[in-house]
Amino acid sequence: MKKVILLCLMLGLVSCAQMTRATPDQQFEAYRTEVKSERQSGTITAVKEQEKLRDRYWEVFGKDPDSAGHFAFAISLMRSVEAGAFPMDEALAMVSARESEVFVRRAASRQVASGYEYAN
C-alpha cells in the first residue's frame, strides 16, 4: 500500500511539473523579448537580432520554407536599415507583419495535423 501511495504522489508531482513548463511559443516569445532589448540597448545590431531569432526559431520549431523566406527578408531589410537606405520604424512594421503571417500558417498547419491525427 505504501508503494502505491508513493507512486501516486510521484505521478502527481511529475504532472504538476509538466503543467508549468512553457510552451515552445512562450519560449520563443520570451527569447524575442530578450533579443529585442539587446538591440534597443545597442548591444547587438538589427541584423544580429534577426539572425539570433532565426537560429532560435529553427531550433524550437524546425526549418521550413516559410520561416526561411521570412528570415531572409528580415535580415536583408535590416541590412538596408543599417546602410541608411530604409527607415527602422517601417522595417520593423514590415518584419512584424510578415512574421505574423508565418506564425498564423504554422498554427494552421498544427491544427490540420492534429485534426488528421484525430481522424485516424
FENDA-V251322 format. One record per pair of residues at least 24 apart in sequence whose C-alpha atoms are under 8 Angstrom apart, sorted by the first residue. I is the first residue (numbers start at 1). GAP is how many residues later the second one is. Records with the same first field share a line. If there is no record, write none. Layout:
# FENDA-V251322
I: GAP, GAP
This chain:
# FENDA-V251322
24: 36, 37
28: 28, 29, 32
46: 32, 33, 36
47: 28, 31, 32
50: 24, 25
51: 24
66: 36
67: 35
70: 25, 28, 29, 32
